[in-house]
Amino acid sequence: MKEKKIKYLMLGLFFDAIGMSSFLLPGIGEFFDLIWAPVAGWLMTRMYKGRIGQIAGVVAFIEELVPGLDWFPSFTLMWIYTFIFKREETGSLKELKE
Protein backbone atom coordinates (compact mmCIF):
# COMPACT_ATOMS: atom_id res chain seq x y z
CA MET A 1 0.00 0.00 0.00
CA LYS A 2 2.86 2.38 0.83
CA GLU A 3 4.36 1.91 -2.65
CA LYS A 4 1.01 2.72 -4.26
CA LYS A 5 0.70 5.88 -2.17
CA ILE A 6 4.15 7.08 -3.19
CA LYS A 7 3.59 6.17 -6.85
CA TYR A 8 0.28 8.06 -6.96
CA LEU A 9 1.80 11.07 -5.18
CA MET A 10 4.71 11.25 -7.64
CA LEU A 11 2.37 10.87 -10.62
CA GLY A 12 0.03 13.51 -9.22
CA LEU A 13 2.85 16.00 -8.66
CA PHE A 14 4.13 15.33 -12.18
CA PHE A 15 0.69 15.78 -13.77
CA ASP A 16 0.08 18.97 -11.77
CA ALA A 17 3.46 20.28 -12.94
CA ILE A 18 2.48 19.57 -16.54
CA GLY A 19 -0.77 21.48 -16.07
CA MET A 20 0.98 24.42 -14.44
CA SER A 21 3.68 24.53 -17.12
CA SER A 22 1.35 26.44 -19.43
CA PHE A 23 2.16 29.53 -17.33
CA LEU A 24 5.70 29.29 -18.70
CA LEU A 25 4.51 29.62 -22.30
CA PRO A 26 2.55 32.87 -22.64
CA GLY A 27 0.19 32.71 -25.60
CA ILE A 28 1.01 29.09 -26.39
CA GLY A 29 -0.04 27.89 -22.93
CA GLU A 30 -3.74 28.44 -23.60
CA PHE A 31 -3.55 26.21 -26.68
CA PHE A 32 -1.68 23.59 -24.65
CA ASP A 33 -4.50 23.67 -22.06
CA LEU A 34 -7.00 22.71 -24.77
CA ILE A 35 -5.01 19.53 -25.35
CA TRP A 36 -4.08 18.86 -21.71
CA ALA A 37 -7.60 19.33 -20.24
CA PRO A 38 -9.16 16.13 -21.66
CA VAL A 39 -5.95 14.18 -21.01
CA ALA A 40 -5.90 15.33 -17.37
CA GLY A 41 -9.56 14.40 -16.91
CA TRP A 42 -8.98 10.96 -18.43
CA LEU A 43 -5.85 10.36 -16.32
CA MET A 44 -7.73 11.30 -13.16
CA THR A 45 -10.47 8.74 -13.90
CA ARG A 46 -7.84 6.05 -14.51
CA MET A 47 -5.92 6.78 -11.32
CA TYR A 48 -8.97 6.97 -9.04
CA LYS A 49 -11.77 4.54 -9.81
CA GLY A 50 -15.46 4.86 -9.12
CA ARG A 51 -17.77 7.81 -8.78
CA ILE A 52 -15.25 9.96 -6.90
CA GLY A 53 -12.72 9.43 -9.70
CA GLN A 54 -15.29 10.47 -12.29
CA ILE A 55 -16.10 13.62 -10.35
CA ALA A 56 -12.40 14.39 -9.93
CA GLY A 57 -11.91 13.84 -13.67
CA VAL A 58 -14.57 16.42 -14.48
CA VAL A 59 -13.04 18.86 -11.97
CA ALA A 60 -9.56 18.34 -13.46
CA PHE A 61 -10.94 18.85 -16.98
CA ILE A 62 -12.68 22.10 -16.05
CA GLU A 63 -9.74 23.32 -13.99
CA GLU A 64 -7.34 22.89 -16.91
CA LEU A 65 -9.75 24.33 -19.46
CA VAL A 66 -10.66 27.54 -17.61
CA PRO A 67 -7.95 30.20 -18.01
CA GLY A 68 -6.31 31.25 -14.75
CA LEU A 69 -7.06 28.08 -12.79
CA ASP A 70 -3.90 26.19 -13.74
CA TRP A 71 -2.41 26.87 -10.31
CA PHE A 72 -5.01 24.54 -8.70
CA PRO A 73 -3.24 21.20 -7.93
CA SER A 74 -6.16 18.88 -8.64
CA PHE A 75 -4.13 15.63 -8.76
CA THR A 76 -2.34 16.41 -5.49
CA LEU A 77 -5.57 17.38 -3.74
CA MET A 78 -7.21 14.16 -4.92
CA TRP A 79 -4.26 12.21 -3.52
CA ILE A 80 -4.65 13.99 -0.18
CA TYR A 81 -8.37 13.20 -0.15
CA THR A 82 -7.85 9.55 -1.10
CA PHE A 83 -4.89 8.62 1.07
CA ILE A 84 -5.28 10.93 4.08
CA PHE A 85 -8.88 12.01 4.65
CA LYS A 86 -10.60 8.92 3.29
CA ARG A 87 -8.15 6.67 5.16
CA GLU A 88 -8.98 8.29 8.47
CA GLU A 89 -12.68 7.75 7.82
CA THR A 90 -12.11 4.08 6.95
CA GLY A 91 -9.90 3.61 10.01
CA SER A 92 -12.54 4.94 12.37
CA LEU A 93 -15.22 2.69 10.87
CA LYS A 94 -12.88 -0.28 11.21
CA GLU A 95 -12.35 0.48 14.89
CA LEU A 96 -16.10 0.64 15.50
CA LYS A 97 -16.63 -2.82 13.99
CA GLU A 98 -14.03 -4.47 16.25
C-alpha positions as CSV (number, residue, x, y, z in Angstrom):
1,M,0.0,0.0,0.0
2,K,2.9,2.4,0.8
3,E,4.4,1.9,-2.6
4,K,1.0,2.7,-4.3
5,K,0.7,5.9,-2.2
6,I,4.2,7.1,-3.2
7,K,3.6,6.2,-6.8
8,Y,0.3,8.1,-7.0
9,L,1.8,11.1,-5.2
10,M,4.7,11.3,-7.6
11,L,2.4,10.9,-10.6
12,G,0.0,13.5,-9.2
13,L,2.8,16.0,-8.7
14,F,4.1,15.3,-12.2
15,F,0.7,15.8,-13.8
16,D,0.1,19.0,-11.8
17,A,3.5,20.3,-12.9
18,I,2.5,19.6,-16.5
19,G,-0.8,21.5,-16.1
20,M,1.0,24.4,-14.4
21,S,3.7,24.5,-17.1
22,S,1.4,26.4,-19.4
23,F,2.2,29.5,-17.3
24,L,5.7,29.3,-18.7
25,L,4.5,29.6,-22.3
26,P,2.5,32.9,-22.6
27,G,0.2,32.7,-25.6
28,I,1.0,29.1,-26.4
29,G,0.0,27.9,-22.9
30,E,-3.7,28.4,-23.6
31,F,-3.6,26.2,-26.7
32,F,-1.7,23.6,-24.6
33,D,-4.5,23.7,-22.1
34,L,-7.0,22.7,-24.8
35,I,-5.0,19.5,-25.4
36,W,-4.1,18.9,-21.7
37,A,-7.6,19.3,-20.2
38,P,-9.2,16.1,-21.7
39,V,-6.0,14.2,-21.0
40,A,-5.9,15.3,-17.4
41,G,-9.6,14.4,-16.9
42,W,-9.0,11.0,-18.4
43,L,-5.9,10.4,-16.3
44,M,-7.7,11.3,-13.2
45,T,-10.5,8.7,-13.9
46,R,-7.8,6.1,-14.5
47,M,-5.9,6.8,-11.3
48,Y,-9.0,7.0,-9.0
49,K,-11.8,4.5,-9.8
50,G,-15.5,4.9,-9.1
51,R,-17.8,7.8,-8.8
52,I,-15.3,10.0,-6.9
53,G,-12.7,9.4,-9.7
54,Q,-15.3,10.5,-12.3
55,I,-16.1,13.6,-10.3
56,A,-12.4,14.4,-9.9
57,G,-11.9,13.8,-13.7
58,V,-14.6,16.4,-14.5
59,V,-13.0,18.9,-12.0
60,A,-9.6,18.3,-13.5
61,F,-10.9,18.8,-17.0
62,I,-12.7,22.1,-16.1
63,E,-9.7,23.3,-14.0
64,E,-7.3,22.9,-16.9
65,L,-9.8,24.3,-19.5
66,V,-10.7,27.5,-17.6
67,P,-8.0,30.2,-18.0
68,G,-6.3,31.2,-14.8
69,L,-7.1,28.1,-12.8
70,D,-3.9,26.2,-13.7
71,W,-2.4,26.9,-10.3
72,F,-5.0,24.5,-8.7
73,P,-3.2,21.2,-7.9
74,S,-6.2,18.9,-8.6
75,F,-4.1,15.6,-8.8
76,T,-2.3,16.4,-5.5
77,L,-5.6,17.4,-3.7
78,M,-7.2,14.2,-4.9
79,W,-4.3,12.2,-3.5
80,I,-4.7,14.0,-0.2
81,Y,-8.4,13.2,-0.1
82,T,-7.9,9.6,-1.1
83,F,-4.9,8.6,1.1
84,I,-5.3,10.9,4.1
85,F,-8.9,12.0,4.7
86,K,-10.6,8.9,3.3
87,R,-8.2,6.7,5.2
88,E,-9.0,8.3,8.5
89,E,-12.7,7.8,7.8
90,T,-12.1,4.1,7.0
91,G,-9.9,3.6,10.0
92,S,-12.5,4.9,12.4
93,L,-15.2,2.7,10.9
94,K,-12.9,-0.3,11.2
95,E,-12.4,0.5,14.9
96,L,-16.1,0.6,15.5
97,K,-16.6,-2.8,14.0
98,E,-14.0,-4.5,16.3
